[in-house]
Amino acid sequence: MKTYTPPLATHPHDPLYRVDKAIQTAQLRLDAAIDAKRHHTSQNLAHAVIKEAREGLRKAEQARVLKIKEVALKAAESAVESAR
């Protein structure tokens, strides 16, 4: 499993919790699709499901990057305002 910096949030009040939960869900979906490929005869369907699951994981990771940038921007803005 991929490691993330900062690590995936587990506290529900963490600002990254929702996007991190989406990453965990997408990873579970991908793992399930890979397992299904091993056990089913329809390889074309399995490949399509795996491709879709990987795309979902990629989108969730991009959403996390955007959320981290948003949180950092808010922190920088509040630091500037508190310095005034």
Summary of the structure (lengths in Angstrom):
residues: 84
radius of gyration: 17.4
end to end distance: 43.9
largest distance: 65.7
contacts: 200
relative contact order: 0.13
helix: 76%
strand: 0%
